[in-house]
Amino acid sequence: MVRILSQQHSIFNQFIAELRDISIQNDSMRFRKNLERIGEIISYEISKTMEYETRETTTPLGIAQTSHLKAQPVIATILRAGLPMHLGVLNYFDRADNAFISAYRRHHKDNTFDIHVEYVSSPSIEDKVLIMCDPMIATGSSIVLAYKAILAKGMPKHVHIVSAISSKQGVEYVMANMPTQNFTIWCGAVDEELTAHSYIVPGLGDAGDLAFGEKI
């Protein structure tokens, strides 16, 4: 149910390290590129779990038996931080349909906050594989609420949740509160600490701000 890619040695871990590195984070283009790369690598791993069929492909010299996806997934992203990772997933599933969800934290004077979903743009997800991109799973509330909101578009066959950095608490919340049993969480890394203000430690900071600039 939970796959943590950094537990194995690969070039993937370098991309995670660069996302975290405060000296490299000053280069927002590189930050976005590393999120895109992480989306691509996780997409490759997800592709191994999907259903395929054999077709004939005509080459200049004959006929080859080739393997093709039976059905394209739907890629969904929580705006705005998820956009670079969404692009990475779309680079690999380049015929997929796309969905976008606007969700944000509304902060209160007592330093608490609520998660609000404002907008969903999505094709039908009925009986399809749904890939949801959110680079940071902190409390886990955003991804669960986003999934509940997109259910208005149908019931997916399986859900893959893609994240670069997650907190242990956030992963546990998602596992306990997703209204389906058919889901897999793919994490670049899982960190132990979540602060009182719901920031992951050591984490990497605010992925949206690092990718696209600070919010006003």
Protein Blocks (a to p, Z undefined) as FASTA:
>chain_A
ZZcfklpgcfklmmmmmmmmmklmmmmmlmmmmmmmmmmmmmmmmmmmpccdddddddfk
bccdddddfbdcddddddfklmmmmmmmmmmmmmbccddddddddddfkopacdddfbdc
dddfehiacddddfbackommmmmmmmmmmmnoccfbdcdddfbdcfklmmmmmmmoccf
bdcdddfbdcfbdcfkopacekjojfklmmnopaZZ
